[in-house]
Amino acid sequence: MIDFELTDEHHLLERTVREWGAREVAPRIQELDREHRFERAFLTQMAELGLLGISVPTEYGGAGMDYVSLGLASEELEYVDTHLRVIMSVHVGLNGLTLLSWGTEDQKRRYLVPQSQGTKIATFGLTEPAAGSDVRGIQTVAVKKGDRYVLSGEKMWISLADVADHFLVIAWSDLEKKKKRDTSGLSAFIVERAFRGFSSGTMKHKWGILAGNTGFFKMDEVEVPQENLVGREGEGFKIAMFALDQGRFTVAAGATGLIRACRDASVKYALERKAFGVEIGQHQLVKEMIAQMESDYEAARLLWLRSGWLKNVGRRNTKESGLAKWFATVASERAAGDAVQIHGANGYSDEYPVGRFYRNCKGAVIYEGTREIHKLMQADYLLGYRVDRPTRCELPPHQKAATTR
Ligand SMILES: Cc1cc2nc3c(=O)[nH]c(=O)nc-3n(C[C@H](O)[C@H](O)[C@H](O)COP(=O)(O)OP(=O)(O)OC[C@H]3O[C@@H](n4cnc5c(N)ncnc54)[C@H](O)[C@@H]3O)c2cc1C
C-alpha cells in the first residue's frame, strides 16, 4: 500500500522548524548574508530543537526520529536559508549518520553523542585543492607509526571548516595503492581540531551561501590515534560514498525547500507588481514560470520522500538519493533563475530574497556530486556499468518503520 500521509510527529516537526526559521532567522538573514557572517547562536538553537542529532537514536544523544524527519527539517531549513541546511548535510548527514553506521561503540560514545547533543560540531573533509569529483586524486596521506596515524595534507571547500570541532577525513593509508589510484588504499579518520598540527581558515571570496562558513583545513603531521580510524583500514572510499548517500539526501530535501521558497516569493510578487495595467501574474509567460516551480517542487519532494522511506526500512538508496539530489538541485537552479526573472530588476537587488536564492542554489549543483557526475551515475545504472554491492555496514533502519514493515 502506498501511504502519502505524514505522521503527526512529522507535521509537528515541520511546523516547529518553519516557525523557528521565520521567527529567528528570516528577520536577520539579509544582514548576515550581506556581512558574510556565520551566526553561532543558530547552532545552539538548532541543538535545542533536537535537529543536530535528529535521526540519531536516543541512546547516542539524538532525537531518535526517522529519516523522513531529517528530510523535512532540511527542506524547512533551506526554505529560510541554504546555510542552515548545509549544517544538517555535513554535521548530521555526512558525519553523524556515518559514525552511527561505521563507528565503533567507543567512537559513538566519544564523538557521536556530543555531536548529536550539539555540544560539538562536525563536518566532512574529502575535497582538496586539486581533487573533487576525482576522489582518487586526493593527496592527503596517513602514515602508520606505532599506534597512531600521522596525517598530512590540505582539504578545501569544506563546509564549517572554521566552526567544526570534529572532522571525518579521507586519506591514503596505503602509499603504494595511492600510486596505482587503487581506492582500497583509502581510509577514514576522525580528526579533532584540538590535535596538534591542525589549522583552518575561512574562504573569503565565496559568492553564495554567504551566511554559512566554508573554508579549508591543513594537517601538518597530525597524530591521530588508531582508535580514530573509522571502519577498517582500506574502507575509506566505501565510507566516503556511504556518507554521500546520506548527505545527498539532505541536499535533495533542502533544494526542494529552495524551490518552494522561490515559488512563494514569485507568487507574492506576481500578485503585487503591475505591468500593462494588470498584475504580472495575469501574464501567461509569468504563469508558466510559476507553474514550472510547482511541478518541480512536487516532483522533487516525492523523490526525496521515497529516498527517506527507503532509508527508514533499511534498503539501499544510492541510486534513488542520487536521482533526488540531481533532480532537485537542477530544478532549484531553474526555479531561482525564474524567480529573479519574475522580480525583474528588483530581483537583481538583494532587497528581495530571490537574488540570495539564485546565488545559494548553485553550490548544490556542484557539491556532493556535480550535475555531470550524477548524470553519469544514472546512465551507468541503466546501462549496467554500475551495480551497488552490499557494504559491510549499512544505515540502521528506523526502528518504528522496520517493525511496521
Ligand atoms: C559551497 C561548497 C561547499 C562544499 N562543502 C564541502 C564539504 O563540506 N566537504 C567536502 O569534502 N567538499 C565540499 N565541497 C566540495 C565539492 O564537493 C566539490 O567542489 C565537488 O565534488 C566538485 O569537485 P571540484 O570542485 O574539484 O570540481 P571538478 O571535479 O574539478 O569538476 C570540474 C567540472 O568538470 C566536470 N567533471 C569532472 N569530472 C567529470 C567527468 N568524469 N565527466 C564529466 N564531467 C566531469 C564537473 O562536473 C565540473 O563541471 C563544497 C563545495 C562548495 C561549492
The ligand as an SDF file (V2000), in Angstrom:
LIG
                    3D

 53 58  0  0  0  0  0  0  0  0999 V2000
   29.7370   25.7080   -1.0750 C   0  0  0  0  0  0  0  0  0  0  0  0
   30.5050   24.4230   -1.1530 C   0  0  0  0  0  0  0  0  0  0  0  0
   30.5900   23.6220   -0.0120 C   0  0  0  0  0  0  0  0  0  0  0  0
   31.3240   22.4260   -0.0630 C   0  0  0  0  0  0  0  0  0  0  0  0
   31.4420   21.6570    1.0810 N   0  0  0  0  0  0  0  0  0  0  0  0
   32.2310   20.5470    1.0690 C   0  0  0  0  0  0  0  0  0  0  0  0
   32.4680   19.7820    2.2600 C   0  0  0  0  0  0  0  0  0  0  0  0
   31.9160   20.0930    3.3260 O   0  0  0  0  0  0  0  0  0  0  0  0
   33.3110   18.7240    2.2060 N   0  0  0  0  0  0  0  0  0  0  0  0
   33.9340   18.3470    1.0560 C   0  0  0  0  0  0  0  0  0  0  0  0
   34.6910   17.3730    1.0850 O   0  0  0  0  0  0  0  0  0  0  0  0
   33.7290   19.0560   -0.1060 N   0  0  0  0  0  0  0  0  0  0  0  0
   32.9120   20.1230   -0.1190 C   0  0  0  0  0  0  0  0  0  0  0  0
   32.7110   20.8560   -1.2820 N   0  0  0  0  0  0  0  0  0  0  0  0
   33.4540   20.4930   -2.4730 C   0  0  0  0  0  0  0  0  0  0  0  0
   32.5980   19.7900   -3.5170 C   0  0  0  0  0  0  0  0  0  0  0  0
   32.2160   18.5240   -3.0640 O   0  0  0  0  0  0  0  0  0  0  0  0
   33.4130   19.7340   -4.8210 C   0  0  0  0  0  0  0  0  0  0  0  0
   33.5010   21.0560   -5.2970 O   0  0  0  0  0  0  0  0  0  0  0  0
   32.7540   18.8380   -5.8600 C   0  0  0  0  0  0  0  0  0  0  0  0
   32.9290   17.4940   -5.5360 O   0  0  0  0  0  0  0  0  0  0  0  0
   33.3160   19.0580   -7.2820 C   0  0  0  0  0  0  0  0  0  0  0  0
   34.6970   18.9900   -7.2700 O   0  0  0  0  0  0  0  0  0  0  0  0
   35.5990   20.1580   -7.9200 P   0  0  0  0  0  0  0  0  0  0  0  0
   35.1170   21.4620   -7.4180 O   0  0  0  0  0  0  0  0  0  0  0  0
   37.0080   19.7880   -7.6870 O   0  0  0  0  0  0  0  0  0  0  0  0
   35.2650   20.1070   -9.4590 O   0  0  0  0  0  0  0  0  0  0  0  0
   35.9450   19.1310  -10.5290 P   0  0  0  0  0  0  0  0  0  0  0  0
   35.8520   17.7370  -10.0570 O   0  0  0  0  0  0  0  0  0  0  0  0
   37.2900   19.6580  -10.8810 O   0  0  0  0  0  0  0  0  0  0  0  0
   34.9730   19.3200  -11.7540 O   0  0  0  0  0  0  0  0  0  0  0  0
   35.0140   20.4670  -12.6100 C   0  0  0  0  0  0  0  0  0  0  0  0
   33.9860   20.2790  -13.7310 C   0  0  0  0  0  0  0  0  0  0  0  0
   34.3340   19.1150  -14.5020 O   0  0  0  0  0  0  0  0  0  0  0  0
   33.2300   18.2270  -14.5170 C   0  0  0  0  0  0  0  0  0  0  0  0
   33.7240   16.8380  -14.4840 N   0  0  0  0  0  0  0  0  0  0  0  0
   34.6590   16.3010  -13.6520 C   0  0  0  0  0  0  0  0  0  0  0  0
   34.8120   15.0010  -13.9030 N   0  0  0  0  0  0  0  0  0  0  0  0
   33.9480   14.7000  -14.8960 C   0  0  0  0  0  0  0  0  0  0  0  0
   33.6210   13.5120  -15.6030 C   0  0  0  0  0  0  0  0  0  0  0  0
   34.1980   12.3440  -15.3100 N   0  0  0  0  0  0  0  0  0  0  0  0
   32.6980   13.5740  -16.5880 N   0  0  0  0  0  0  0  0  0  0  0  0
   32.0580   14.7520  -16.8690 C   0  0  0  0  0  0  0  0  0  0  0  0
   32.3240   15.9010  -16.2500 N   0  0  0  0  0  0  0  0  0  0  0  0
   33.2440   15.8770  -15.2690 C   0  0  0  0  0  0  0  0  0  0  0  0
   32.4340   18.5300  -13.2680 C   0  0  0  0  0  0  0  0  0  0  0  0
   31.0780   18.0800  -13.3880 O   0  0  0  0  0  0  0  0  0  0  0  0
   32.5630   20.0300  -13.2010 C   0  0  0  0  0  0  0  0  0  0  0  0
   31.6230   20.6110  -14.0670 O   0  0  0  0  0  0  0  0  0  0  0  0
   31.9550   22.0450   -1.2680 C   0  0  0  0  0  0  0  0  0  0  0  0
   31.8240   22.8520   -2.4210 C   0  0  0  0  0  0  0  0  0  0  0  0
   31.1060   24.0220   -2.3710 C   0  0  0  0  0  0  0  0  0  0  0  0
   30.9810   24.8550   -3.6040 C   0  0  0  0  0  0  0  0  0  0  0  0
  1  2  1  0
  2  3  1  0
  2 52  2  0
  3  4  2  0
  4  5  1  0
  4 50  1  0
  5  6  2  0
  6  7  1  0
  6 13  1  0
  7  8  2  0
  7  9  1  0
  9 10  1  0
 10 11  2  0
 10 12  1  0
 12 13  2  0
 13 14  1  0
 14 15  1  0
 14 50  1  0
 15 16  1  0
 16 17  1  0
 16 18  1  0
 18 19  1  0
 18 20  1  0
 20 21  1  0
 20 22  1  0
 22 23  1  0
 23 24  1  0
 24 25  2  0
 24 26  1  0
 24 27  1  0
 27 28  1  0
 28 29  2  0
 28 30  1  0
 28 31  1  0
 31 32  1  0
 32 33  1  0
 33 34  1  0
 33 48  1  0
 34 35  1  0
 35 36  1  0
 35 46  1  0
 36 37  1  0
 36 45  1  0
 37 38  2  0
 38 39  1  0
 39 40  1  0
 39 45  2  0
 40 41  1  0
 40 42  2  0
 42 43  1  0
 43 44  2  0
 44 45  1  0
 46 47  1  0
 46 48  1  0
 48 49  1  0
 50 51  2  0
 51 52  1  0
 52 53  1  0
M  END
$$$$
